[in-house]
Amino acid sequence: MATISRLSSPSPTSSLRSSIGHPRSPRPLCFVQSRTALRSLAATAAGLSVKCDRSSRSSLVVTCSQNGANGSVVKRTTLHDLYEREGQSPWYDNLCRPVTDLIPLIESGVRGVTSNPAIFQKAISSSNAYNDQFREVVQSGKDIESAYWELVVKDIQDACKLFETIYDQTDGGDGYVSVEVSPRLADDTEGTVEAAKWLHKVVNRRNVYIKIPATAPCVPSIKQVISNGISVNVTLIFSLARYEAVIDAYLDGLEASGLDDLSRITSVASFFVSRVDTLIDKMLEKIGTPEALDLRGKAAVAQAALAYKLYQKKFSGPRWEALVKKGAKKQGFFGRPLVSTMPDQALQAFVDHGVVSRTIDSNISEAEDIYSAFEKLGIDWNHVGTQLEVEGVDSFKKSFDSLLDTLQEKANSLNLVGL
């Protein structure tokens, strides 16, 4: 993605409420309430410093109501500061119906949305808001998996509509909504390419990202999809080696596109942070030496800092400058200048008591020393990345399969014929 232009207004939502019709009762509608001293997860995204300062802030918490209507309290939050001071866009890692529930979050500074099979599994299985469309699709003769994709595409299209203002005001630099290809295709290079092309066609929105996992078979898929002019969100990146392969796939795809204007092909790379510490800390505790135990909680941020160093290196020099002349935009990264994705608790905690502070590149030499210290203890970073990748893909597959089972049960309960 490109360096994001600063907006004249941090809350481009004046036309949002007319973009999509309000849902009919009794579907849950949202209102906003303030809460002080939120004590849930205070996640620290790489490049951000989250400190407690509850005396002067209150969090924006979106809760659901069975009756009433969407409401909002438009106010400046740390999410606005995150974007305006550090050029980093906060994206919400969740999506459900009614999508108009996103409006208060956009007003509070959220600038994009990501989704995955686990998110849709939770949304569809726990809500009746999908029943009418599901019934209509199945009765038309579609099978259960086809019905699932129709539900997903509708949510993605509606969410894209809400973020169009941000997309337009940043000249395509922000305001994206991501939808992931089937996790069953994580080992299928060509199947992933075809699925990405299909999703891009049926969603048919300028600000959609097609999400592709960074598995070894899918890295070539990323190049091919980019070369077809389709913007991609690359997910499940856990190691420096795989991250470099993803960057190369993006650059190769831009070069292979044959386009003279590359300004509308963008990409982000979702480099995961917290899961790295979760796994490596267990390994350190198993080693058990004072040196090992002292490294707990340091792996993820150290690797993230080195990933940012790699990002700076790859997006500079003659090769990159030749692409820039054709309008190419840097592939977005979780640190400056682009994106931090946050699920509910992290988003609420950051709004409540987060403090914006640039730390991702504050001490690269220390990060290099810490990274090497893990290697000296016998910890193989590539092995860690592979294990986390396998676990991530497996988790998404289970969520996907569970959701299809749930939809089959829903079809049975609604007296529909499951095909």
Buried (B, 14 or more C-beta within 10 A) or exposed (E): BBEBEEBEEBBBBEEBBEBBEEBEEEBBBBBBEEBEEBEBBBBBBBBBEBEEEEEEBBBBBBEBEEEEEBBBEEBEBBBBBBBBEBBBBBBBBBBBBBBBBBBBBBBBBBBBBBBBBBBBBBBBBEBEBBBEBBBEBBEEEBEBBEBBBBBBBBBBBBBBBBBBBBBEBBEBBBBBBBBBBBBBBBEBBEBBBBBBBEBBEBBEBEBBBBBBBBBEBBBBBBBBBBBBBBBBBBBBBBBBEBBBBBBBBBBBBBBEBEBEEBBEBBBBBBBBBEBBBEBBBEBBEEEEEEEBEEBBEBBBBBBBBBBBBBBEEBBEEEEBEEBBEBBBBBBBBBBBBBBBBBBBEBBBBBBBBBBBEBBBBEEBEEBBEBBEBBEEBEBEBEEBBBBBBBBBBEBBBBBBBBBBEBBBEBBEEEEBEEE
